[in-house]
Every structure is written in C-alpha cells, then in structure tokens.
Amino acid sequence: MGAIYTSTAFREYAKAQVAHADILLTKHSESALSLCRCGRLHPCDDRQHWLRMRAHFGRFLVDDQYSSEVQQPSPPNPTRSDPSRPYDLG
C-alpha cells in the first residue's frame, strides 16, 4: 500500500514535486529555432509532462508562492500623470 499523508506532510510533498518540476522545466525550456534544450521540438513531451505535474501539485498550494500562475494581478491605479484620466476625477 501507499503511504498515508497528513495534510502537513502532503503539503511538503507537493512543494517538493513543484520544486522538482521547476528544475526539469528549466532543463526543457526553449533554446533556439523552436527547439527544446534537450534537442527535440519545443515543447517536448517531457516539458508538457512537467507542466501538468506542476499544475496538479500546485493546486494544493494555493496560498503559497507556487500558485502565482493562479493569482491574477491587480489592475494598476491611475495617477495624476496618467493622460487617460481627467484631473477632475482624481
């Protein structure tokens, strides 16, 4: 049988899996002429696999730094120097 994880142990396991995926995604990044650094066409099968693995384990870490792709950036606040905003609305 497989191991039974507590929520803390599983979070640590998920963090380790995401970190491992990040390392392998770096090794399988695009180098030049639409080729992966491993020599195959980009994205290669390995890169697609590790993207799926990172997404899968990243779902369990939504409040951690690993979920940055899930969080949406906040809209910028216009300033007085912004020409698209009239001065009387400031």
Backbone as a ProteinNet text record, in pm:
[ID]
protein_1_A
[PRIMARY]
MGAIYTSTAFREYAKAQVAHADILLTKHSESALSLCRCGRLHPCDDRQHWLRMRAHFGRFLVDDQYSSEVQQPSPPNPTRSDPSRPYDLG
[TERTIARY]
83.7	0	87.3	29.1	99.5	102.4	179.6	190.6	66.4	30.6	-80.5	-19.9	-57.2	-1	-96.7	-42	-121	-122.5	-203.5	-210.6	-76.8	-6.4	123.6	225.1	226.8	320.7	289.1	161.1	125.5	165	148.5	189.7	339.7	417.1	561.5	594.6	523.2	542.3	506.8	396.3	354.2	456.4	509.5	613.1	736	774	890.3	864.9	744.3	711.2	712.9	662.6	662.8	806.8	887.9	1028.4	1101.6	1075.8	1137.6	1091.4	963.5	910.2	974.5	995.3	1058.5	1199.6	1273.3	1409.5	1405.3	1316.3	1309.6	1250.7	1162.9	1110.2	1220.4	1313.9	1428.1	1515.5	1532.8	1613.5	1544.4	1413.1	1337.4	1272	1347.7	1297.1	1339.5	1281.6	1312.1	1450.4	1530.6	1665.8	1673	1649.6	1655.5	1588.4	1538.9	1477.6	1367.8	1287.6	1176.2	1221.9	1342.9	1393.5	1401.7	1376.7	1392.3	1541.9	1582.1	1723.2	1768.1	1672.2	1708.7	1727.3	1698.4	1720.4	1595.2	1484.1	1358.6	1281.5	1175.6	1090.9	1029.2	1020.7	965	816.8	728.8	754.5	763.1	864.2	882.2	785.6	776.9	686.7	721.5	851.6	892.8	844.7	858.8	813.8	663.1	586.2	441.7	405.5	476.6	452	477.2	591.4	623.8	536.4	484.5	386.4	258.3	216.1	96.6	120.8	238.7	270	273.5	333.6	341.4	202.3	118.3	-18.7	-96.4	-78.5	-150.4	-113.5	14	54.4	42.2	51.7	34.2	-105.9	-205.2	-343	-353.9	-268.8	-274.4	-199.4	-137.3	-56.8	-108.5	-238.4	-295.1	-253.9	-224.9	-186.2	-34.5	41.2	186.4	237	366.8	430.4	420.5	390.9	388.3	263.2	166.7	41.9	35.9	149.4	149.4	76.9	74.1	2.7	-147.5	-197.3	-340.9	-388.9	-305.8	-344.1	-339.2	-441.6	-447.6	-387.4	-311.8	-255.5	-365.6	-346.2	-445.2	-430	-541.4	-532.8	-452.5	-378.5	-298.6	-387.3	-339.9	-412.6	-366.8	-460.3	-420.1	-366.2	-270.3	-213.2	-249.1	-214.9	-244.5	-168.8	-57.8	18.5	-34.8	-138.5	-197.2	-285.6	-252.1	-330.2	-469.3	-495	-626.9	-728.5	-686.9	-777.6	-783.2	-902.2	-915.8	-880.2	-828.7	-786.4	-903.9	-1024.5	-1136.3	-1192.9	-1148.7	-1196.3	-1101.1	-988.6	-886.6	-917.1
-119.5	0	124.7	233.3	360.5	423.4	528.4	598.4	683.2	698.9	785.7	916.7	1027.5	1157.2	1238.9	1309.7	1411.5	1532.8	1628.6	1744.5	1819.3	1826.5	1893.6	1815.5	1685.2	1602.8	1609.2	1611.3	1617.7	1751.8	1860.6	1992.4	1994.3	1934.1	1928.2	1844.1	1734.7	1650.7	1729.1	1801.2	1879.9	1989.3	2054.6	2156.5	2095.8	1977.5	1910.3	1874.6	1830.1	1794.9	1917.8	2029.6	2153.7	2201.2	2194.1	2234.9	2146.3	2017.7	1924.2	1955.9	1983.4	2018.5	2146.9	2244.9	2370.7	2347.1	2259	2227.5	2163.8	2067.2	1998.7	2087.1	2179.8	2272.8	2366.1	2399.7	2481	2403.6	2275.4	2191.9	2167	2183.7	2161.7	2291.5	2400.2	2527.5	2544.2	2643.8	2666	2727.1	2673.1	2727.6	2815.6	2760.5	2839.4	2761.3	2834	2773.6	2674.3	2706.9	2622.7	2485.6	2477.9	2353.2	2362.6	2251	2240	2225.2	2255.4	2239.7	2093.8	1999.6	1857.1	1816.1	1906.4	1877.3	1842.6	1820.8	1790	1919	1907.8	2024.5	2073.4	2205.2	2266.2	2293.2	2261.9	2196.2	2045.2	1986.1	1841	1770	1639.3	1560.7	1574	1579	1593.2	1726.3	1833	1964.7	1963.2	1907	1900.7	1819.1	1710	1627.5	1707.5	1777.4	1850.4	1973.1	2030.4	2138.2	2085.1	1966.6	1904.6	1869.3	1813.6	1777.4	1901.3	2009.8	2132.9	2189.4	2186.1	2235.2	2147.8	2016.9	1925.2	1949.9	1950.5	1968.3	2113.4	2206.9	2348.2	2380	2299.5	2321.3	2305.9	2224.4	2201.3	2307.3	2400.8	2504.1	2642.9	2659.7	2785.6	2906.1	2890.9	3006.7	3022.5	2941.7	2950.1	3023.1	3043.7	3113.1	3036.5	2906.3	2823.9	2845	2918.6	2935.5	3070.1	3130.1	3263.2	3265.4	3151	3149.8	3151.7	3120.9	3120.7	3260.5	3333.7	3465.1	3565.7	3647.3	3748.7	3879.2	3950.8	4077.1	4181	4268.1	4373.6	4479.1	4544.8	4647.5	4766.5	4833.2	4948.6	5065.1	5139.3	5259.5	5376.9	5449.8	5565.3	5676.7	5750.1	5862.1	5992.2	6102.5	6232.5	6250.2	6184.8	6198.4	6107.3	6029.8	5940.3	6022.1	6032.6	6116.2	6059.9	5934.8	5879.1	5913.6	5976.6	6010.4	6162.2	6220.2	6365.8	6405.3	6528	6575.9	6591.8	6623.5	6646.9	6518.6	6401.9	6277.6	6227.7	6291.8	6246.4	6277.9
0	0	0	-42.7	-42.9	94.3	106.9	234.4	257.9	384.4	422	471.2	407.7	440.8	525.6	622.8	691.2	599.5	628.9	540.2	536.2	648.7	650.3	567.7	583.9	508	358.7	324.4	183.1	123.6	201.1	150.9	123.4	211.7	190.7	66.7	49	-69	-195.7	-192.1	-308.1	-338.7	-235.1	-255.5	-321.4	-276.2	-334.8	-480.7	-512	-650.5	-740.6	-691	-769.5	-790	-685.9	-699.2	-799.7	-795.8	-891.1	-1033.3	-1048	-1180.8	-1232.2	-1144.1	-1185.9	-1239.8	-1174	-1219.4	-1358	-1376	-1505.3	-1614.6	-1577.7	-1678.1	-1727.4	-1640.3	-1681.4	-1779.9	-1753.3	-1843.2	-1976.2	-1980.9	-2104.2	-2151.3	-2145.9	-2196.3	-2342.3	-2407.9	-2549.8	-2562.5	-2651.8	-2669.8	-2794	-2910.5	-3033.7	-3145.5	-3242.4	-3360.7	-3326	-3225.9	-3180.7	-3132.8	-3078.7	-3023.7	-2872.1	-2807.9	-2663.4	-2634.6	-2513	-2476.4	-2483.9	-2483.8	-2495.9	-2642.1	-2737.5	-2878.5	-2956.8	-2888.2	-2957.9	-2985.3	-3064.7	-3090.1	-2960.4	-2946.8	-2826.3	-2847.4	-2754.8	-2627.5	-2645.2	-2583.5	-2593.8	-2499	-2511.9	-2427.1	-2279.3	-2248.7	-2108.8	-2051.1	-2128.3	-2079.8	-2054.8	-2145.1	-2126.5	-2003.1	-1979.8	-1861.2	-1733.9	-1727.4	-1604.9	-1586.3	-1692.3	-1677.7	-1613.1	-1656.7	-1596.2	-1450.3	-1419.9	-1281.9	-1191.8	-1242.8	-1163.4	-1138.3	-1240.2	-1223.8	-1125.6	-1134.9	-1046.6	-900.2	-868.5	-729.1	-684.7	-778.4	-743.7	-694.6	-735.8	-689.1	-538.3	-478.3	-334.4	-255.4	-325.2	-261.3	-295	-301.3	-348.6	-267.4	-140.2	-60.8	-52.9	-125.4	-124.1	-247.4	-251.5	-362.8	-493.7	-487.5	-607.1	-690.6	-639.9	-712.3	-782.5	-812.2	-872.3	-1006.5	-1077.3	-1205	-1187	-1066.2	-1040.3	-1001.4	-929.4	-881.4	-995.2	-1002.2	-1105.6	-1052.1	-1132.9	-1086.1	-1069.3	-972.6	-951.3	-1060.2	-1098.3	-1202.7	-1151.5	-1238.3	-1194.8	-1154.9	-1057.5	-1013.5	-1098.3	-1159.3	-1240.1	-1150.5	-1201.9	-1128	-1198.9	-1135.3	-1197	-1328.1	-1345.2	-1469.4	-1579.8	-1549.2	-1648	-1742	-1871.5	-1963.7	-1992.2	-1958.6	-1986.5	-1877.8	-1770.7	-1660.2	-1643.8	-1653.6	-1635.3	-1490.8	-1475.1	-1344.1	-1247.1	-1298.3	-1208.4	-1148.8	-1194.3	-1135.4	-1028	-1004.3	-909.6	-772.1
[MASK]
++++++++++++++++++++++++++++++++++++++++++++++++++++++++++++++++++++++++++++++++++++++++++

